[in-house]
Amino acid sequence: MKKYIFTFFCFFYFKDAYALQCISGGKSYEVSKCKDTLVCVKNSISNTVLEKNVAPGDEIKCMDVNFDGEDDILIAHPPSGQVQMSSVYVFNTASATYEENTEISALPCLEVDAEKKTISGTCFSSSVCEHWTERYKYGKAGLELSAMEGTYCDPATGTAYSYLETYKNGKISERIVKELKNNIGK
Protein backbone atom coordinates (compact mmCIF):
# COMPACT_ATOMS: atom_id res chain seq x y z
CA MET A 1 0.00 0.00 0.00
CA LYS A 2 2.87 2.40 0.82
CA LYS A 3 4.31 1.75 -2.65
CA TYR A 4 1.07 2.91 -4.30
CA ILE A 5 0.77 6.02 -2.14
CA PHE A 6 4.39 6.96 -2.93
CA THR A 7 3.79 6.45 -6.67
CA PHE A 8 0.59 8.52 -6.51
CA PHE A 9 2.44 11.31 -4.63
CA CYS A 10 5.34 11.29 -7.12
CA PHE A 11 2.95 11.51 -10.07
CA PHE A 12 1.26 14.65 -8.74
CA TYR A 13 4.43 16.21 -7.35
CA PHE A 14 6.48 15.79 -10.53
CA LYS A 15 3.79 16.22 -13.20
CA ASP A 16 4.61 19.96 -13.56
CA ALA A 17 8.35 19.46 -13.16
CA TYR A 18 8.76 18.60 -16.86
CA ALA A 19 11.54 20.69 -18.41
CA LEU A 20 12.70 21.32 -21.96
CA GLN A 21 16.34 21.63 -22.90
CA CYS A 22 17.07 24.57 -25.21
CA ILE A 23 20.56 24.86 -26.69
CA SER A 24 21.52 28.51 -27.16
CA GLY A 25 24.93 30.13 -27.36
CA GLY A 26 26.54 26.71 -27.03
CA LYS A 27 24.95 26.17 -23.59
CA SER A 28 22.05 24.08 -22.36
CA TYR A 29 19.14 25.90 -20.72
CA GLU A 30 16.39 24.14 -18.78
CA VAL A 31 12.98 25.72 -19.49
CA SER A 32 10.07 24.70 -17.27
CA LYS A 33 6.92 25.82 -15.53
CA CYS A 34 7.93 26.60 -11.98
CA LYS A 35 6.01 27.71 -8.89
CA ASP A 36 2.69 26.90 -10.62
CA THR A 37 2.29 30.12 -12.66
CA LEU A 38 5.80 31.00 -13.84
CA VAL A 39 8.10 29.94 -16.69
CA CYS A 40 11.71 29.75 -15.56
CA VAL A 41 15.00 29.33 -17.42
CA LYS A 42 17.94 27.76 -15.59
CA ASN A 43 21.53 27.08 -16.51
CA SER A 44 24.57 26.40 -14.37
CA ILE A 45 24.95 30.13 -13.61
CA SER A 46 21.46 31.61 -13.21
CA ASN A 47 17.73 31.05 -12.77
CA THR A 48 15.49 33.60 -14.56
CA VAL A 49 11.70 34.05 -14.61
CA LEU A 50 10.49 34.70 -18.18
CA GLU A 51 6.71 34.62 -18.03
CA LYS A 52 4.27 35.21 -15.20
CA ASN A 53 0.66 34.02 -14.96
CA VAL A 54 1.14 30.92 -17.08
CA ALA A 55 -2.14 29.07 -17.68
CA PRO A 56 -2.43 25.28 -17.42
CA GLY A 57 -2.98 24.98 -21.20
CA ASP A 58 0.12 26.98 -22.19
CA GLU A 59 2.55 25.01 -24.37
CA ILE A 60 6.28 25.76 -24.16
CA LYS A 61 8.53 25.07 -27.17
CA CYS A 62 12.23 25.52 -27.92
CA MET A 63 12.65 26.55 -31.56
CA ASP A 64 14.64 28.96 -33.68
CA VAL A 65 12.03 31.69 -34.22
CA ASN A 66 14.33 34.34 -35.74
CA PHE A 67 16.46 31.92 -37.82
CA ASP A 68 19.82 32.79 -36.24
CA GLY A 69 20.73 29.19 -35.39
CA GLU A 70 19.94 29.54 -31.65
CA ASP A 71 16.97 28.07 -29.80
CA ASP A 72 14.39 30.64 -28.75
CA ILE A 73 11.44 30.06 -26.42
CA LEU A 74 7.84 30.18 -27.65
CA ILE A 75 4.93 29.94 -25.21
CA ALA A 76 1.68 29.23 -27.07
CA HIS A 77 -1.30 30.35 -24.98
CA PRO A 78 -4.70 28.62 -25.20
CA PRO A 79 -6.96 30.07 -27.91
CA SER A 80 -9.40 32.83 -27.05
CA GLY A 81 -12.21 32.34 -29.54
CA GLN A 82 -10.50 31.73 -32.87
CA VAL A 83 -7.34 33.68 -31.99
CA GLN A 84 -4.29 32.16 -30.34
CA MET A 85 -1.54 34.41 -29.02
CA SER A 86 2.03 33.49 -28.10
CA SER A 87 4.84 34.95 -26.04
CA VAL A 88 8.20 34.76 -27.82
CA TYR A 89 11.56 35.07 -26.09
CA VAL A 90 14.52 35.42 -28.47
CA PHE A 91 18.02 34.44 -27.34
CA ASN A 92 20.37 37.43 -27.22
CA THR A 93 23.88 36.06 -27.86
CA ALA A 94 25.60 39.21 -26.52
CA SER A 95 24.02 38.98 -23.06
CA ALA A 96 23.33 35.20 -23.12
CA THR A 97 19.73 35.85 -22.04
CA TYR A 98 16.25 35.35 -23.44
CA GLU A 99 14.44 38.61 -24.17
CA GLU A 100 10.76 39.03 -25.00
CA ASN A 101 10.16 40.00 -28.62
CA THR A 102 6.94 42.00 -28.49
CA GLU A 103 6.84 42.41 -32.28
CA ILE A 104 6.64 38.66 -32.93
CA SER A 105 4.49 38.08 -29.82
CA ALA A 106 1.87 40.48 -31.24
CA LEU A 107 1.16 38.25 -34.27
CA PRO A 108 -2.08 36.27 -33.80
CA CYS A 109 -2.04 32.53 -34.59
CA LEU A 110 1.74 32.55 -34.98
CA GLU A 111 3.33 30.13 -37.45
CA VAL A 112 7.08 29.74 -37.99
CA ASP A 113 8.23 28.14 -41.26
CA ALA A 114 11.88 27.12 -40.81
CA GLU A 115 12.19 25.93 -44.42
CA LYS A 116 11.04 29.24 -45.98
CA LYS A 117 12.40 31.26 -43.03
CA THR A 118 9.13 33.14 -42.58
CA ILE A 119 7.06 34.14 -39.57
CA SER A 120 3.29 34.52 -40.09
CA GLY A 121 0.26 35.79 -38.27
CA THR A 122 -2.52 33.68 -39.76
CA CYS A 123 -5.81 34.87 -38.27
CA PHE A 124 -6.26 38.61 -38.74
CA SER A 125 -9.83 39.80 -39.36
CA SER A 126 -11.82 43.02 -39.24
CA SER A 127 -15.26 41.73 -40.26
CA VAL A 128 -17.11 38.56 -41.21
CA CYS A 129 -15.86 38.96 -44.78
CA GLU A 130 -12.38 40.36 -44.26
CA HIS A 131 -9.70 37.89 -43.16
CA TRP A 132 -6.00 37.86 -43.94
CA THR A 133 -2.60 36.34 -43.23
CA GLU A 134 0.60 38.36 -42.94
CA ARG A 135 3.93 36.71 -43.77
CA TYR A 136 7.22 38.25 -42.63
CA LYS A 137 10.95 37.78 -43.06
CA TYR A 138 13.08 38.45 -39.97
CA GLY A 139 16.07 40.75 -40.41
CA LYS A 140 18.37 42.97 -38.38
CA ALA A 141 15.64 45.62 -38.14
CA GLY A 142 13.03 43.05 -37.00
CA LEU A 143 10.03 41.87 -38.98
CA GLU A 144 9.73 42.89 -42.63
CA LEU A 145 6.38 42.26 -44.35
CA SER A 146 6.87 40.00 -47.39
CA ALA A 147 3.28 39.02 -48.28
CA MET A 148 -0.38 39.36 -47.32
CA GLU A 149 -3.22 37.23 -48.56
CA GLY A 150 -6.85 37.12 -47.66
CA THR A 151 -10.42 37.99 -48.56
CA TYR A 152 -12.57 41.12 -48.47
CA CYS A 153 -15.99 42.30 -49.67
CA ASP A 154 -16.95 45.37 -51.66
CA PRO A 155 -19.32 47.25 -49.30
CA ALA A 156 -21.35 48.69 -52.19
CA THR A 157 -22.06 45.40 -53.97
CA GLY A 158 -21.28 42.68 -51.42
CA THR A 159 -19.03 40.97 -53.96
CA ALA A 160 -16.28 38.93 -52.28
CA TYR A 161 -12.66 38.93 -53.46
CA SER A 162 -9.45 37.08 -52.63
CA TYR A 163 -6.11 38.79 -52.91
CA LEU A 164 -2.38 38.18 -52.67
CA GLU A 165 0.07 41.03 -52.21
CA THR A 166 3.82 40.65 -52.21
CA TYR A 167 6.09 43.32 -50.75
CA LYS A 168 9.60 44.49 -51.43
CA ASN A 169 11.31 47.16 -49.31
CA GLY A 170 8.03 47.88 -47.51
CA LYS A 171 6.06 48.57 -50.70
CA ILE A 172 3.63 46.43 -52.69
CA SER A 173 5.51 44.85 -55.59
CA GLU A 174 2.61 42.72 -56.90
CA ARG A 175 -1.13 42.49 -56.19
CA ILE A 176 -3.38 39.75 -57.55
CA VAL A 177 -7.14 40.09 -56.93
CA LYS A 178 -9.79 37.52 -57.94
CA GLU A 179 -13.54 37.63 -57.53
CA LEU A 180 -14.85 34.76 -55.47
CA LYS A 181 -17.70 33.02 -57.26
CA ASN A 182 -20.64 31.69 -55.27
CA ASN A 183 -20.94 27.99 -56.12
CA ILE A 184 -24.17 27.37 -54.16
CA GLY A 185 -26.72 25.42 -56.18
CA LYS A 186 -24.36 24.60 -59.07
RAZITA-V529092 format. One record per residue. N is the residue number from 1. RES is the residue in three letters. BURIAL is b if it has 9 or more other ideal C-beta (glycine too) atoms within 8 Angstrom, else e. Layout:
BEGIN
n | res | burial
N | RES | BURIAL
N | RES | BURIAL
END
This chain:
BEGIN
n | res | burial
1 | MET | e
2 | LYS | e
3 | LYS | e
4 | TYR | e
5 | ILE | e
6 | PHE | e
7 | THR | e
8 | PHE | e
9 | PHE | e
10 | CYS | e
11 | PHE | e
12 | PHE | e
13 | TYR | e
14 | PHE | e
15 | LYS | e
16 | ASP | e
17 | ALA | e
18 | TYR | e
19 | ALA | e
20 | LEU | b
21 | GLN | b
22 | CYS | b
23 | ILE | b
24 | SER | b
25 | GLY | e
26 | GLY | e
27 | LYS | b
28 | SER | e
29 | TYR | b
30 | GLU | b
31 | VAL | b
32 | SER | b
33 | LYS | b
34 | CYS | e
35 | LYS | e
36 | ASP | e
37 | THR | e
38 | LEU | b
39 | VAL | b
40 | CYS | b
41 | VAL | b
42 | LYS | b
43 | ASN | b
44 | SER | e
45 | ILE | e
46 | SER | e
47 | ASN | e
48 | THR | b
49 | VAL | e
50 | LEU | b
51 | GLU | b
52 | LYS | e
53 | ASN | e
54 | VAL | b
55 | ALA | e
56 | PRO | e
57 | GLY | e
58 | ASP | b
59 | GLU | e
60 | ILE | b
61 | LYS | b
62 | CYS | b
63 | MET | b
64 | ASP | b
65 | VAL | b
66 | ASN | b
67 | PHE | e
68 | ASP | e
69 | GLY | e
70 | GLU | b
71 | ASP | b
72 | ASP | b
73 | ILE | b
74 | LEU | b
75 | ILE | b
76 | ALA | b
77 | HIS | b
78 | PRO | e
79 | PRO | e
80 | SER | e
81 | GLY | e
82 | GLN | e
83 | VAL | b
84 | GLN | b
85 | MET | b
86 | SER | b
87 | SER | b
88 | VAL | b
89 | TYR | b
90 | VAL | b
91 | PHE | b
92 | ASN | b
93 | THR | b
94 | ALA | e
95 | SER | e
96 | ALA | b
97 | THR | e
98 | TYR | b
99 | GLU | e
100 | GLU | b
101 | ASN | b
102 | THR | e
103 | GLU | e
104 | ILE | b
105 | SER | b
106 | ALA | e
107 | LEU | b
108 | PRO | b
109 | CYS | b
110 | LEU | b
111 | GLU | e
112 | VAL | b
113 | ASP | b
114 | ALA | e
115 | GLU | e
116 | LYS | e
117 | LYS | e
118 | THR | b
119 | ILE | b
120 | SER | b
121 | GLY | b
122 | THR | b
123 | CYS | b
124 | PHE | b
125 | SER | e
126 | SER | e
127 | SER | e
128 | VAL | e
129 | CYS | e
130 | GLU | b
131 | HIS | e
132 | TRP | b
133 | THR | b
134 | GLU | b
135 | ARG | b
136 | TYR | b
137 | LYS | b
138 | TYR | b
139 | GLY | e
140 | LYS | e
141 | ALA | e
142 | GLY | e
143 | LEU | b
144 | GLU | b
145 | LEU | b
146 | SER | b
147 | ALA | b
148 | MET | b
149 | GLU | b
150 | GLY | b
151 | THR | b
152 | TYR | b
153 | CYS | b
154 | ASP | e
155 | PRO | e
156 | ALA | e
157 | THR | e
158 | GLY | e
159 | THR | e
160 | ALA | b
161 | TYR | b
162 | SER | b
163 | TYR | b
164 | LEU | b
165 | GLU | b
166 | THR | b
167 | TYR | b
168 | LYS | e
169 | ASN | e
170 | GLY | e
171 | LYS | e
172 | ILE | e
173 | SER | e
174 | GLU | e
175 | ARG | e
176 | ILE | e
177 | VAL | e
178 | LYS | e
179 | GLU | e
180 | LEU | b
181 | LYS | e
182 | ASN | e
183 | ASN | e
184 | ILE | e
185 | GLY | e
186 | LYS | e
END
